[in-house]
């Protein structure tokens, strides 16, 4: 399997952080994150959020995300992806700058 890209990392983060993926996949994700500063920031932010949520009592936990919250999360991920691609010098058409 080739080294996962940021989008693949994003899709598997929950399982990765819970160590529910096969060890070889976790190793590949570890390697990617170690070489990708934007992913490091994103993973650390998610870890902190998960840790804070673990401390909440059941009655303090928020209701499931509504449509606009999911939309905001998707927008944030797309912005993250655009910024990462800009750092790599990748243009919209896929050619390098």
C-alpha positions in Angstrom: 0.0 0.0 0.0 1.3 3.5 -0.8 1.7 6.2 1.8 -1.7 7.6 2.7 -2.4 11.2 1.7 -4.0 13.8 4.0 -7.5 13.0 2.8 -7.1 9.3 3.6 -5.6 10.3 7.0 -8.6 12.5 7.7 -11.0 9.7 6.9 -9.3 7.3 9.2 -8.4 9.6 12.1 -11.0 8.4 14.6 -10.1 4.7 14.1 -6.4 5.6 14.2 -6.7 7.6 17.5 -8.7 4.7 19.0 -6.0 2.2 17.6 -8.7 0.2 15.8 -6.7 0.0 12.6 -4.3 -2.8 11.7 -0.8 -2.1 13.0 0.7 -1.6 9.5 -1.9 1.1 8.7 -1.2 2.8 12.0 2.5 2.7 11.1 1.8 4.3 7.7 -0.3 7.0 9.3 2.4 7.7 11.9 5.0 8.1 9.2 2.7 10.4 7.2 1.9 12.6 10.2 5.6 12.7 11.2 6.4 14.3 7.8 3.3 16.6 7.4 3.1 19.6 9.8 -0.5 20.4 8.8 -1.6 16.9 9.7 0.4 17.1 13.0 -1.6 20.2 13.9 -4.9 18.7 13.0 -4.3 15.4 14.8 -3.1 17.2 18.0 -6.2 19.4 17.9 -8.4 16.4 17.5 -6.7 14.6 20.3 -7.2 17.5 22.7 -10.8 17.8 21.7 -11.3 14.1 22.3 -9.6 14.3 25.7 -11.8 17.2 26.7 -14.9 15.4 25.6 -14.0 12.3 27.7 -14.2 14.4 30.8 -17.7 15.6 30.1 -20.6 14.1 32.0 -23.3 12.6 29.9 -25.7 15.5 30.5 -23.0 18.0 29.5 -22.3 16.4 26.1 -23.8 18.3 23.1 -26.5 16.9 20.9 -25.4 15.4 17.6 -24.0 17.8 15.0 -26.6 19.6 12.9 -26.4 20.0 9.2 -24.7 23.5 9.4 -22.1 22.2 11.9 -21.2 19.4 9.5 -21.0 21.9 6.7 -18.6 24.0 8.7 -16.4 21.0 9.4 -16.3 20.1 5.7 -15.4 23.7 4.9 -12.6 23.7 7.5 -11.3 20.4 6.0 -11.4 21.9 2.5 -9.5 25.0 3.7 -7.0 22.8 5.4 -6.5 20.8 2.1 -6.2 24.0 0.0 -3.6 25.4 2.4 -1.6 22.2 2.3 -1.7 22.0 -1.5 -0.6 25.7 -1.6 2.4 24.8 0.6 3.3 22.0 -1.8 3.0 24.4 -4.8 0.2 22.5 -6.4 -2.2 24.5 -8.6 -5.8 23.7 -9.1 -5.2 21.9 -12.4 -2.8 19.6 -10.7 0.5 21.0 -12.1 3.2 22.2 -9.9 4.0 25.9 -9.6 
